[in-house]
């Protein structure tokens, strides 16, 4: 469904995430009353979308991630030497984009393996969320 909607809308990127994990992901960008975002679980802080340098750069990661060909190129995916694990759960779309599934089952951040998978994906793609630019 994510692939069809994203490709039909000619989106640069998109994601689908279970609600429980989506709340933690929202804290990566949501400002607090005291100021900047307050990410949970050791996740990185992300820039607000208006501060990300190009529209093809995803604002954040989810469980299922759609990256158009332009988005994949912007973040450097795929790199066969670095992305073997992600490629084992990814498929190419008809328009040259990618759907990348971070974990075998829906993202559950109470599961340490799932949390680690999300953190590793953020480490691999510092462009996501605008973290690679000042």
The first five atom37 places (N, CA, C, CB, O) and aatype in JSON, in Angstrom:
{
  "aatype": [20, 20, 20, 20, 20, 20, 20, 20, 20, 20, 20, 20, 20, 20, 20, 20, 20, 20, 20, 20, 20, 20, 20, 20, 20, 20, 20, 20, 20, 20, 20, 20, 20, 20, 20, 20, 20, 20, 20, 20, 20, 20, 20, 20, 20, 20, 20, 20, 20, 20, 20, 20, 20, 20, 20, 20, 20, 20, 20, 20, 20, 20, 20, 20, 20, 20, 20, 20, 20, 20, 20, 20, 20, 20, 20, 20, 20, 20, 20, 20, 20, 20, 20, 20, 20, 20, 20, 20, 20, 20, 20, 20, 20, 20, 20, 20, 20, 20, 20, 20, 20, 20, 20, 20, 20, 20, 20, 20, 20, 20, 20, 20, 20, 20, 20, 20, 20, 20, 20, 20, 20, 20, 20, 20, 20, 20, 20, 20, 20, 20, 20, 20, 20, 20],
  "atom_mask": [
    [1, 1, 1, 1, 1],
    [1, 1, 1, 1, 1],
    [1, 1, 1, 1, 1],
    [1, 1, 1, 1, 1],
    [1, 1, 1, 1, 1],
    [1, 1, 1, 1, 1],
    [1, 1, 1, 1, 1],
    [1, 1, 1, 1, 1],
    [1, 1, 1, 1, 1],
    [1, 1, 1, 1, 1],
    [1, 1, 1, 1, 1],
    [1, 1, 1, 1, 1],
    [1, 1, 1, 1, 1],
    [1, 1, 1, 1, 1],
    [1, 1, 1, 1, 1],
    [1, 1, 1, 1, 1],
    [1, 1, 1, 1, 1],
    [1, 1, 1, 1, 1],
    [1, 1, 1, 1, 1],
    [1, 1, 1, 1, 1],
    [1, 1, 1, 1, 1],
    [1, 1, 1, 1, 1],
    [1, 1, 1, 1, 1],
    [1, 1, 1, 1, 1],
    [1, 1, 1, 1, 1],
    [1, 1, 1, 1, 1],
    [1, 1, 1, 1, 1],
    [1, 1, 1, 1, 1],
    [1, 1, 1, 1, 1],
    [1, 1, 1, 1, 1],
    [1, 1, 1, 1, 1],
    [1, 1, 1, 1, 1],
    [1, 1, 1, 1, 1],
    [1, 1, 1, 1, 1],
    [1, 1, 1, 1, 1],
    [1, 1, 1, 1, 1],
    [1, 1, 1, 1, 1],
    [1, 1, 1, 1, 1],
    [1, 1, 1, 1, 1],
    [1, 1, 1, 1, 1],
    [1, 1, 1, 1, 1],
    [1, 1, 1, 1, 1],
    [1, 1, 1, 1, 1],
    [1, 1, 1, 1, 1],
    [1, 1, 1, 1, 1],
    [1, 1, 1, 1, 1],
    [1, 1, 1, 1, 1],
    [1, 1, 1, 1, 1],
    [1, 1, 1, 1, 1],
    [1, 1, 1, 1, 1],
    [1, 1, 1, 1, 1],
    [1, 1, 1, 1, 1],
    [1, 1, 1, 1, 1],
    [1, 1, 1, 1, 1],
    [1, 1, 1, 1, 1],
    [1, 1, 1, 1, 1],
    [1, 1, 1, 1, 1],
    [1, 1, 1, 1, 1],
    [1, 1, 1, 1, 1],
    [1, 1, 1, 1, 1],
    [1, 1, 1, 1, 1],
    [1, 1, 1, 1, 1],
    [1, 1, 1, 1, 1],
    [1, 1, 1, 1, 1],
    [1, 1, 1, 1, 1],
    [1, 1, 1, 1, 1],
    [1, 1, 1, 1, 1],
    [1, 1, 1, 1, 1],
    [1, 1, 1, 1, 1],
    [1, 1, 1, 1, 1],
    [1, 1, 1, 1, 1],
    [1, 1, 1, 1, 1],
    [1, 1, 1, 1, 1],
    [1, 1, 1, 1, 1],
    [1, 1, 1, 1, 1],
    [1, 1, 1, 1, 1],
    [1, 1, 1, 1, 1],
    [1, 1, 1, 1, 1],
    [1, 1, 1, 1, 1],
    [1, 1, 1, 1, 1],
    [1, 1, 1, 1, 1],
    [1, 1, 1, 1, 1],
    [1, 1, 1, 1, 1],
    [1, 1, 1, 1, 1],
    [1, 1, 1, 1, 1],
    [1, 1, 1, 1, 1],
    [1, 1, 1, 1, 1],
    [1, 1, 1, 1, 1],
    [1, 1, 1, 1, 1],
    [1, 1, 1, 1, 1],
    [1, 1, 1, 1, 1],
    [1, 1, 1, 1, 1],
    [1, 1, 1, 1, 1],
    [1, 1, 1, 1, 1],
    [1, 1, 1, 1, 1],
    [1, 1, 1, 1, 1],
    [1, 1, 1, 1, 1],
    [1, 1, 1, 1, 1],
    [1, 1, 1, 1, 1],
    [1, 1, 1, 1, 1],
    [1, 1, 1, 1, 1],
    [1, 1, 1, 1, 1],
    [1, 1, 1, 1, 1],
    [1, 1, 1, 1, 1],
    [1, 1, 1, 1, 1],
    [1, 1, 1, 1, 1],
    [1, 1, 1, 1, 1],
    [1, 1, 1, 1, 1],
    [1, 1, 1, 1, 1],
    [1, 1, 1, 1, 1],
    [1, 1, 1, 1, 1],
    [1, 1, 1, 1, 1],
    [1, 1, 1, 1, 1],
    [1, 1, 1, 1, 1],
    [1, 1, 1, 1, 1],
    [1, 1, 1, 1, 1],
    [1, 1, 1, 1, 1],
    [1, 1, 1, 1, 1],
    [1, 1, 1, 1, 1],
    [1, 1, 1, 1, 1],
    [1, 1, 1, 1, 1],
    [1, 1, 1, 1, 1],
    [1, 1, 1, 1, 1],
    [1, 1, 1, 1, 1],
    [1, 1, 1, 1, 1],
    [1, 1, 1, 1, 1],
    [1, 1, 1, 1, 1],
    [1, 1, 1, 1, 1],
    [1, 1, 1, 1, 1],
    [1, 1, 1, 1, 1],
    [1, 1, 1, 1, 1],
    [1, 1, 1, 1, 1],
    [1, 1, 1, 1, 1],
    [1, 1, 1, 1, 1]
  ],
  "atom_positions": [
    [[0.83, -1.18, 0.0], [0.0, 0.0, 0.0], [0.88, 1.26, 0.0], [-0.95, -0.01, 1.21], [0.65, 2.18, -0.77]],
    [[1.9, 1.28, 0.87], [2.8, 2.44, 0.93], [3.41, 2.7, -0.44], [3.91, 2.23, 1.99], [3.44, 3.84, -0.91]],
    [[3.89, 1.66, -1.07], [4.51, 1.8, -2.39], [3.53, 2.38, -3.4], [5.04, 0.44, -2.89], [3.87, 3.31, -4.14]],
    [[2.34, 1.86, -3.45], [1.34, 2.33, -4.43], [0.96, 3.78, -4.2], [0.09, 1.46, -4.37], [0.87, 4.56, -5.15]],
    [[0.74, 4.14, -2.95], [0.36, 5.52, -2.65], [1.52, 6.47, -2.98], [-0.04, 5.67, -1.16], [1.32, 7.5, -3.63]],
    [[2.72, 6.12, -2.54], [3.88, 6.99, -2.77], [4.18, 7.13, -4.26], [5.11, 6.44, -2.04], [4.42, 8.24, -4.74]],
    [[4.16, 6.04, -4.98], [4.45, 6.12, -6.41], [3.33, 6.84, -7.15], [4.66, 4.71, -6.99], [3.6, 7.61, -8.07]],
    [[2.08, 6.59, -6.76], [0.96, 7.27, -7.4], [0.99, 8.77, -7.18], [-0.34, 6.71, -6.89], [0.61, 9.55, -8.06]],
    [[1.45, 9.17, -6.01], [1.53, 10.6, -5.68], [2.84, 11.22, -6.15], [1.37, 10.81, -4.17], [3.04, 12.43, -6.01]],
    [[3.73, 10.39, -6.69], [5.06, 10.84, -7.11], [5.8, 11.49, -5.95], [4.96, 11.82, -8.28], [6.45, 12.53, -6.09]],
    [[5.69, 10.84, -4.79], [6.33, 11.34, -3.57], [7.83, 11.12, -3.63], [5.73, 10.65, -2.31], [8.3, 10.2, -4.3]],
    [[8.57, 11.97, -2.94], [10.0, 11.74, -2.8], [10.26, 10.64, -1.79], [10.71, 13.04, -2.37], [11.15, 9.81, -1.97]],
    [[9.47, 10.63, -0.72], [9.68, 9.64, 0.33], [8.39, 9.5, 1.14], [10.88, 10.04, 1.26], [7.49, 10.34, 1.06]],
    [[8.32, 8.44, 1.91], [7.18, 8.21, 2.79], [7.55, 7.09, 3.75], [5.9, 7.86, 1.98], [8.58, 6.45, 3.6]],
    [[6.69, 6.87, 4.72], [6.94, 5.81, 5.69], [5.64, 5.36, 6.32], [7.92, 6.28, 6.77], [4.63, 6.07, 6.29]],
    [[5.67, 4.18, 6.88], [4.54, 3.64, 7.63], [5.12, 3.01, 8.89], [3.72, 2.58, 6.78], [6.07, 2.23, 8.84]],
    [[4.53, 3.36, 10.02], [5.04, 2.93, 11.32], [3.87, 2.67, 12.26], [6.01, 3.98, 11.91], [2.91, 3.44, 12.26]],
    [[3.94, 1.61, 13.07], [2.9, 1.41, 14.09], [2.81, 2.61, 15.03], [3.18, 0.12, 14.89], [3.82, 3.27, 15.3]],
    [[1.62, 2.89, 15.53], [1.39, 4.07, 16.37], [2.32, 4.17, 17.57], [-0.02, 4.07, 16.85], [2.81, 5.26, 17.87]],
    [[2.56, 3.08, 18.26], [3.39, 3.14, 19.47], [4.79, 3.63, 19.15], [3.46, 1.75, 20.15], [5.34, 4.45, 19.89]],
    [[5.38, 3.16, 18.07], [6.72, 3.61, 17.67], [6.67, 5.02, 17.1], [7.33, 2.63, 16.64], [7.62, 5.79, 17.26]],
    [[5.58, 5.37, 16.43], [5.46, 6.7, 15.82], [5.52, 7.8, 16.87], [4.16, 6.8, 15.02], [6.02, 8.89, 16.59]],
    [[5.02, 7.55, 18.06], [5.07, 8.55, 19.12], [6.52, 8.85, 19.51], [4.28, 8.07, 20.35], [6.9, 10.02, 19.65]],
    [[7.32, 7.81, 19.67], [8.74, 8.03, 19.98], [9.43, 8.78, 18.85], [9.44, 6.68, 20.23], [10.26, 9.65, 19.1]],
    [[9.1, 8.44, 17.62], [9.69, 9.11, 16.47], [9.28, 10.57, 16.44], [9.28, 8.4, 15.16], [10.09, 11.43, 16.08]],
    [[8.06, 10.88, 16.82], [7.6, 12.27, 16.85], [8.42, 13.12, 17.83], [6.12, 12.33, 17.23], [8.65, 14.3, 17.57]],
    [[8.85, 12.53, 18.92], [9.66, 13.26, 19.89], [11.03, 13.66, 19.34], [9.85, 12.43, 21.14], [11.72, 14.48, 19.94]],
    [[11.42, 13.09, 18.22], [12.7, 13.45, 17.62], [12.67, 14.86, 17.03], [13.08, 12.45, 16.55], [13.72, 15.49, 16.9]],
    [[11.5, 15.35, 16.66], [11.4, 16.68, 16.07], [10.53, 17.64, 16.86], [10.87, 16.56, 14.68], [10.66, 18.86, 16.69]],
    [[9.66, 17.14, 17.69], [8.72, 18.0, 18.4], [9.43, 18.82, 19.47], [7.6, 17.17, 19.03], [10.04, 18.26, 20.38]],
    [[9.36, 20.15, 19.37], [9.98, 20.97, 20.42], [9.25, 20.79, 21.75], [9.99, 22.45, 20.01], [8.04, 20.57, 21.79]],
    [[9.99, 20.9, 22.82], [9.4, 20.82, 24.16], [9.11, 22.23, 24.64], [10.35, 20.07, 25.15], [9.47, 23.2, 23.97]],
    [[8.47, 22.35, 25.79], [8.21, 23.68, 26.35], [9.52, 24.4, 26.68], [7.34, 23.57, 27.6], [9.56, 25.63, 26.7]],
    [[10.57, 23.64, 26.92], [11.86, 24.23, 27.28], [12.76, 24.47, 26.08], [12.57, 23.33, 28.26], [13.86, 25.01, 26.24]],
    [[12.33, 24.09, 24.88], [13.17, 24.34, 23.73], [13.2, 23.23, 22.71], [14.53, 24.6, 24.17], [12.15, 22.81, 22.22]],
    [[14.4, 22.74, 22.39], [14.57, 21.81, 21.27], [13.91, 20.46, 21.52], [16.03, 21.61, 20.99], [13.41, 20.18, 22.61]],
    [[13.91, 19.6, 20.48], [13.32, 18.28, 20.63], [13.95, 17.51, 21.78], [13.47, 17.49, 19.33], [15.08, 17.77, 22.19]],
    [[13.2, 16.57, 22.28], [13.67, 15.75, 23.39], [13.48, 14.28, 23.03], [12.92, 16.09, 24.71], [12.57, 13.62, 23.53]],
    [[14.37, 13.75, 22.13], [14.19, 12.37, 21.68], [14.25, 11.37, 22.83], [15.23, 12.03, 20.65], [15.0, 11.54, 23.79]],
    [[13.48, 10.34, 22.69], [13.46, 9.24, 23.64], [14.39, 8.13, 23.17], [12.02, 8.71, 23.84], [14.76, 8.07, 22.0]],
    [[14.75, 7.26, 24.08], [15.41, 5.99, 23.8], [16.75, 6.14, 23.07], [14.5, 5.14, 22.99], [17.21, 5.19, 22.42]],
    [[17.38, 7.3, 23.16], [18.67, 7.48, 22.51], [18.59, 7.73, 21.02], [19.51, 6.29, 22.76], [19.6, 7.67, 20.32]],
    [[17.39, 8.02, 20.52], [17.25, 8.34, 19.1], [17.79, 9.75, 18.84], [15.76, 8.23, 18.65], [17.79, 10.58, 19.75]],
    [[18.25, 10.02, 17.62], [18.82, 11.35, 17.35], [17.74, 12.42, 17.21], [19.66, 11.31, 16.09], [16.61, 12.14, 16.81]],
    [[18.11, 13.65, 17.55], [17.24, 14.79, 17.3], [17.28, 15.11, 15.81], [17.67, 16.04, 18.16], [18.34, 15.03, 15.18]],
    [[16.14, 15.46, 15.25], [16.02, 15.75, 13.84], [15.59, 17.2, 13.63], [15.03, 14.79, 13.16], [14.92, 17.79, 14.49]],
    [[15.97, 17.76, 12.51], [15.56, 19.13, 12.19], [14.1, 19.15, 11.76], [16.46, 19.73, 11.08], [13.57, 18.16, 11.25]],
    [[13.46, 20.3, 11.96], [12.13, 20.48, 11.43], [12.21, 20.49, 9.91], [11.49, 21.8, 11.96], [13.24, 20.85, 9.35]],
    [[11.14, 20.09, 9.25], [11.18, 19.92, 7.8], [11.6, 21.17, 7.06], [9.85, 19.48, 7.31], [12.25, 21.08, 6.02]],
    [[11.25, 22.34, 7.57], [11.61, 23.56, 6.85], [13.11, 23.86, 6.92], [10.84, 24.74, 7.41], [13.6, 24.76, 6.22]],
    [[13.84, 23.12, 7.73], [15.29, 23.32, 7.85], [16.09, 22.23, 7.14], [15.68, 23.36, 9.32], [17.31, 22.18, 7.25]],
    [[15.41, 21.35, 6.41], [16.09, 20.3, 5.67], [16.34, 20.82, 4.25], [15.25, 18.96, 5.64], [15.44, 21.36, 3.61]],
    [[17.57, 20.66, 3.77], [18.06, 21.35, 2.58], [17.41, 20.98, 1.26], [19.48, 21.12, 2.46], [17.46, 21.77, 0.32]],
    [[16.79, 19.82, 1.16], [16.19, 19.4, -0.11], [14.96, 18.55, 0.16], [17.2, 18.63, -0.97], [14.94, 17.76, 1.11]],
    [[13.92, 18.68, -0.66], [12.69, 17.93, -0.42], [12.83, 16.43, -0.57], [11.62, 18.41, -1.34], [12.02, 15.68, -0.03]],
    [[13.84, 15.96, -1.3], [13.99, 14.52, -1.47], [14.64, 13.84, -0.27], [14.79, 14.24, -2.69], [14.7, 12.61, -0.23]],
    [[15.11, 14.59, 0.69], [15.71, 14.0, 1.89], [14.6, 13.71, 2.9], [16.79, 14.96, 2.51], [13.88, 14.61, 3.31]],
    [[14.45, 12.44, 3.3], [13.41, 12.1, 4.26], [13.57, 12.85, 5.58], [13.41, 10.6, 4.53], [14.69, 13.11, 6.03]],
    [[12.45, 13.2, 6.17], [12.47, 13.93, 7.45], [12.79, 12.99, 8.61], [11.11, 14.61, 7.7], [13.39, 13.41, 9.6]],
    [[12.4, 11.72, 8.48], [12.63, 10.74, 9.54], [12.45, 9.34, 8.96], [11.68, 10.98, 10.74], [11.99, 9.18, 7.83]],
    [[12.81, 8.35, 9.74], [12.65, 6.95, 9.36], [11.42, 6.35, 10.01], [13.89, 6.14, 9.74], [10.94, 6.84, 11.04]],
    [[10.91, 5.3, 9.42], [9.81, 4.53, 10.0], [10.09, 3.05, 9.83], [8.47, 4.91, 9.34], [11.21, 2.66, 9.5]],
    [[9.08, 2.23, 10.07], [9.26, 0.79, 9.9], [9.39, 0.44, 8.42], [8.09, 0.02, 10.54], [10.36, -0.19, 8.01]],
    [[8.41, 0.85, 7.62], [8.47, 0.71, 6.17], [8.81, 2.07, 5.6], [7.13, 0.15, 5.57], [8.13, 3.06, 5.89]],
    [[9.84, 2.14, 4.79], [10.29, 3.41, 4.23], [10.24, 3.35, 2.72], [11.71, 3.74, 4.71], [10.79, 2.43, 2.11]],
    [[9.59, 4.33, 2.11], [9.59, 4.47, 0.67], [10.56, 5.6, 0.33], [8.15, 4.76, 0.1], [10.44, 6.71, 0.84]],
    [[11.52, 5.29, -0.54], [12.46, 6.3, -1.03], [12.4, 6.29, -2.55], [13.91, 6.04, -0.52], [12.71, 5.28, -3.18]],
    [[12.01, 7.41, -3.14], [12.04, 7.52, -4.59], [13.48, 7.37, -5.06], [11.43, 8.88, -5.06], [14.4, 7.35, -4.25]],
    [[13.67, 7.26, -6.38], [15.03, 7.17, -6.92], [15.83, 8.4, -6.5], [15.0, 7.05, -8.47], [17.01, 8.28, -6.16]],
    [[15.2, 9.58, -6.52], [15.9, 10.81, -6.12], [16.25, 10.8, -4.64], [15.04, 12.05, -6.44], [17.35, 11.21, -4.26]],
    [[15.35, 10.32, -3.8], [15.62, 10.25, -2.36], [16.73, 9.25, -2.07], [14.34, 9.86, -1.58], [17.64, 9.53, -1.29]],
    [[16.66, 8.09, -2.72], [17.7, 7.08, -2.52], [19.07, 7.63, -2.92], [17.38, 5.8, -3.33], [20.06, 7.42, -2.22]],
    [[19.12, 8.33, -4.03], [20.38, 8.93, -4.46], [20.86, 9.97, -3.46], [20.23, 9.57, -5.86], [22.05, 10.03, -3.16]],
    [[19.95, 10.78, -2.93], [20.32, 11.85, -1.98], [20.9, 11.29, -0.69], [19.1, 12.7, -1.67], [21.76, 11.93, -0.07]],
    [[20.45, 10.12, -0.28], [20.95, 9.55, 0.98], [22.01, 8.47, 0.75], [19.8, 8.97, 1.78], [22.55, 7.93, 1.71]],
    [[22.3, 8.15, -0.51], [23.34, 7.18, -0.81], [22.94, 5.73, -0.66], [24.49, 7.44, 0.06], [23.75, 4.89, -0.27]],
    [[21.68, 5.43, -0.97], [21.2, 4.06, -0.91], [20.93, 3.54, -2.31], [19.92, 3.96, -0.05], [20.39, 4.28, -3.12]],
    [[21.28, 2.32, -2.63], [21.98, 1.36, -1.79], [23.49, 1.37, -2.03], [21.43, -0.03, -2.05], [23.97, 1.7, -3.12]],
    [[24.19, 1.02, -1.01], [25.63, 0.76, -1.08], [25.77, -0.71, -0.7], [26.48, 1.73, -0.12], [25.67, -1.06, 0.48]],
    [[26.01, -1.57, -1.69], [26.03, -3.01, -1.41], [26.96, -3.41, -0.27], [26.44, -3.75, -2.64], [26.67, -4.35, 0.46]],
    [[28.06, -2.71, -0.11], [29.01, -3.06, 0.96], [28.48, -2.7, 2.34], [30.35, -2.36, 0.73], [28.83, -3.35, 3.33]],
    [[27.64, -1.67, 2.43], [27.15, -1.2, 3.73], [25.7, -1.55, 4.02], [27.31, 0.29, 3.82], [25.27, -1.51, 5.17]],
    [[24.95, -1.9, 3.0], [23.5, -2.05, 3.16], [22.98, -3.47, 3.0], [22.82, -1.18, 2.18], [21.79, -3.66, 2.71]],
    [[23.83, -4.46, 3.19], [23.4, -5.85, 3.0], [22.19, -6.19, 3.85], [24.55, -6.81, 3.32], [21.24, -6.81, 3.37]],
    [[22.21, -5.8, 5.12], [21.1, -6.11, 6.02], [19.81, -5.42, 5.55], [21.44, -5.67, 7.47], [18.75, -6.05, 5.5]],
    [[19.88, -4.16, 5.2], [18.7, -3.44, 4.72], [18.22, -4.02, 3.39], [19.01, -1.94, 4.58], [17.02, -4.15, 3.17]],
    [[19.14, -4.36, 2.51], [18.77, -4.9, 1.21], [18.07, -6.25, 1.33], [19.99, -5.05, 0.33], [17.32, -6.64, 0.44]],
    [[18.3, -6.97, 2.42], [17.64, -8.26, 2.61], [16.14, -8.08, 2.86], [18.28, -9.02, 3.79], [15.37, -9.03, 2.7]],
    [[15.73, -6.88, 3.23], [14.31, -6.59, 3.47], [13.84, -5.42, 2.61], [14.07, -6.27, 4.96], [12.92, -4.7, 3.0]],
    [[14.45, -5.22, 1.45], [14.1, -4.09, 0.58], [13.72, -4.6, -0.8], [15.29, -3.08, 0.46], [14.13, -5.7, -1.2]],
    [[12.93, -3.83, -1.52], [12.64, -4.16, -2.9], [12.56, -2.89, -3.73], [11.32, -4.96, -3.01], [12.23, -1.81, -3.23]],
    [[12.88, -3.05, -4.99], [12.9, -1.95, -5.95], [11.49, -1.74, -6.47], [13.88, -2.24, -7.12], [10.75, -2.7, -6.67]],
    [[11.11, -0.5, -6.67], [9.79, -0.2, -7.2], [9.84, -0.04, -8.71], [9.22, 1.09, -6.54], [10.92, 0.01, -9.31]],
    [[8.68, 0.03, -9.32], [8.59, 0.14, -10.78], [9.25, 1.42, -11.31], [7.14, 0.1, -11.22], [9.71, 1.44, -12.45]],
    [[9.3, 2.47, -10.5], [9.87, 3.74, -10.96], [11.32, 3.93, -10.52], [9.03, 4.89, -10.45], [11.88, 5.02, -10.68]],
    [[11.92, 2.87, -9.97], [13.33, 2.96, -9.58], [13.56, 3.38, -8.14], [14.02, 3.92, -10.45], [14.7, 3.56, -7.72]],
    [[12.49, 3.53, -7.39], [12.62, 3.83, -5.97], [12.82, 2.55, -5.18], [11.38, 4.58, -5.46], [13.05, 1.48, -5.74]],
    [[12.73, 2.67, -3.88], [12.93, 1.53, -2.98], [11.9, 1.55, -1.86], [14.35, 1.54, -2.4], [11.49, 2.61, -1.41]],
    [[11.5, 0.37, -1.42], [10.78, 0.21, -0.16], [11.73, -0.57, 0.73], [9.38, -0.53, -0.35], [12.18, -1.66, 0.39]],
    [[12.03, 0.0, 1.89], [13.0, -0.58, 2.81], [12.29, -0.83, 4.14], [14.25, 0.34, 2.99], [11.78, 0.1, 4.76]],
    [[12.29, -2.06, 4.56], [11.65, -2.48, 5.82], [12.76, -2.66, 6.85], [10.82, -3.81, 5.63], [13.66, -3.48, 6.65]],
    [[12.71, -1.91, 7.95], [13.8, -1.95, 8.92], [13.88, -3.24, 9.71], [13.66, -0.81, 9.87], [14.97, -3.7, 10.03]],
    [[12.74, -3.84, 10.02], [12.72, -5.07, 10.82], [11.73, -6.05, 10.2], [12.33, -4.76, 12.31], [10.85, -5.65, 9.44]],
    [[11.88, -7.33, 10.52], [11.01, -8.35, 9.94], [9.56, -8.2, 10.37], [11.5, -9.72, 10.31], [8.65, -8.49, 9.59]],
    [[9.35, -7.75, 11.59], [7.99, -7.56, 12.11], [7.8, -6.07, 12.38], [7.74, -8.41, 13.4], [8.78, -5.33, 12.44]],
    [[6.55, -5.62, 12.56], [6.32, -4.19, 12.78], [7.2, -3.62, 13.9], [4.85, -3.95, 13.11], [7.41, -4.25, 14.93]],
    [[7.69, -2.44, 13.66], [8.61, -1.77, 14.57], [8.01, -1.64, 15.96], [8.99, -0.39, 14.02], [6.95, -1.05, 16.14]],
    [[8.72, -2.19, 16.94], [8.33, -2.16, 18.35], [9.56, -1.69, 19.12], [7.81, -3.57, 18.86], [10.5, -2.46, 19.32]],
    [[9.56, -0.45, 19.54], [10.76, 0.1, 20.17], [10.99, -0.4, 21.6], [10.66, 1.6, 20.19], [11.99, -0.05, 22.22]],
    [[10.07, -1.21, 22.12], [10.33, -1.91, 23.38], [11.19, -3.15, 23.14], [9.0, -2.31, 24.07], [11.74, -3.72, 24.09]],
    [[11.32, -3.55, 21.89], [12.18, -4.67, 21.51], [13.58, -4.1, 21.24], [11.6, -5.44, 20.24], [13.75, -3.32, 20.3]],
    [[14.57, -4.47, 22.04], [15.92, -3.91, 21.86], [16.49, -4.09, 20.45], [16.87, -4.53, 22.85], [17.21, -3.22, 19.96]],
    [[16.18, -5.2, 19.8], [16.68, -5.42, 18.44], [16.07, -4.42, 17.45], [16.38, -6.86, 17.99], [16.74, -3.97, 16.53]],
    [[14.8, -4.09, 17.65], [14.13, -3.12, 16.79], [14.69, -1.72, 17.03], [12.61, -3.14, 17.02], [14.94, -0.97, 16.08]],
    [[14.87, -1.37, 18.29], [15.44, -0.06, 18.61], [16.84, 0.06, 18.02], [15.49, 0.16, 20.14], [17.19, 1.1, 17.46]],
    [[17.63, -0.99, 18.13], [18.97, -0.99, 17.54], [18.92, -0.84, 16.03], [19.72, -2.27, 17.91], [19.74, -0.12, 15.45]],
    [[17.97, -1.5, 15.38], [17.84, -1.4, 13.92], [17.54, 0.03, 13.51], [16.73, -2.35, 13.41], [18.09, 0.53, 12.52]],
    [[16.67, 0.7, 14.25], [16.34, 2.09, 13.94], [17.55, 2.99, 14.15], [15.16, 2.56, 14.79], [17.84, 3.85, 13.32]],
    [[18.25, 2.81, 15.26], [19.44, 3.61, 15.53], [20.52, 3.39, 14.47], [20.0, 3.28, 16.92], [21.15, 4.34, 14.02]],
    [[20.72, 2.13, 14.08], [21.72, 1.84, 13.05], [21.35, 2.49, 11.71], [21.86, 0.33, 12.87], [22.23, 2.98, 11.0]],
    [[20.08, 2.5, 11.38], [19.66, 3.14, 10.14], [19.92, 4.65, 10.19], [18.16, 2.87, 9.86], [20.34, 5.24, 9.19]],
    [[19.68, 5.27, 11.34], [20.0, 6.7, 11.46], [21.5, 6.94, 11.36], [19.48, 7.26, 12.79], [21.93, 7.93, 10.78]],
    [[22.31, 6.04, 11.93], [23.76, 6.17, 11.8], [24.19, 6.04, 10.34], [24.47, 5.1, 12.65], [25.05, 6.78, 9.87]],
    [[23.58, 5.11, 9.64], [23.94, 4.87, 8.24], [23.57, 6.05, 7.35], [23.26, 3.61, 7.73], [24.28, 6.34, 6.39]],
    [[22.46, 6.73, 7.65], [21.97, 7.8, 6.8], [21.9, 9.13, 7.56], [20.58, 7.44, 6.24], [20.81, 9.55, 7.96]],
    [[23.04, 9.79, 7.78], [23.03, 11.05, 8.53], [22.28, 12.18, 7.83], [24.45, 11.49, 8.79], [21.96, 13.19, 8.45]],
    [[22.0, 12.01, 6.54], [21.25, 13.03, 5.82], [19.79, 13.08, 6.29], [21.31, 12.76, 4.31], [19.16, 14.14, 6.29]],
    [[19.26, 11.92, 6.68], [17.86, 11.86, 7.07], [17.65, 12.73, 8.31], [17.41, 10.38, 7.34], [18.37, 12.62, 9.3]],
    [[16.65, 13.58, 8.22], [16.37, 14.51, 9.3], [17.28, 15.72, 9.31], [16.48, 13.8, 10.61], [17.27, 16.51, 10.25]],
    [[18.09, 15.88, 8.25], [18.95, 17.05, 8.12], [20.1, 17.08, 9.1], [18.14, 18.27, 8.3], [20.63, 18.15, 9.39]],
    [[20.51, 15.93, 9.62], [21.55, 15.89, 10.64], [22.95, 16.09, 10.09], [21.49, 14.59, 11.37], [23.89, 16.31, 10.86]],
    [[23.11, 16.02, 8.77], [24.45, 16.16, 8.18], [24.79, 17.6, 7.79], [24.56, 15.26, 6.97], [25.87, 17.86, 7.27]],
    [[23.87, 18.52, 8.02], [24.14, 19.91, 7.65], [23.94, 20.81, 8.87], [23.23, 20.37, 6.48], [23.13, 20.52, 9.75]],
    [[24.69, 21.92, 8.9], [24.59, 22.81, 10.07], [23.24, 23.48, 10.22], [25.65, 23.87, 9.99], [23.03, 24.25, 11.15]]
  ]
}
